[in-house]
Amino acid sequence: MLIHQYGPHIFHTNSTRVFDYLSRFTRWRPYEHQVVANLPDGDGRLEYPVPFNLVSLRAAFPPEKARALAEKLVSAYGMEKKVTILELRQNPDPELSALADYVYGHVFVRYTMKQWGQTPEEIDPNTTARVPVFLSEDCRYFQDAYQGMPLEGYTPCSSPCWTTRTSRWSWGWTRPAA
């Protein structure tokens, strides 16, 4: 059995056009990715969804504090929004910036060390921005309408997309100049 060091490659898109096109070449294994952090917590362990969301918030904090923080977050940013750690750290509300520090220290640092073997400061900010705080109850890693993995793998799925007889990509889009 081959296990990829960084986990499965999951296809996800909101584009019906892209999904329908690729579906001409593959059947799909339905899959909606959910990541669970398993962190030290006193003498035990604490588990909650990643990206950190409102479900994570309730797992990490006592009920009243979690409720109050959730209300502040939603009031400041809106429900279903994704807020980067940097954005949250810059919030003038001391409780929200403290929450950012908590998420950074308990989730973000551990996630990046496990995923890339580097601290967040050693990684391009565009990469680290992909793991936001998600103001939602949705525990899926991606919220796209179409998610899954090609049943026979990515090679049979993507090979028909390229043609050697023309300089145009099979979808009809012109390939960028080299």
Order of alpha helices (4+ residues) and beta strands (2+ residues): beta-alpha-beta-beta-beta-alpha-alpha-beta-alpha-alpha-alpha-alpha-beta-beta-alpha
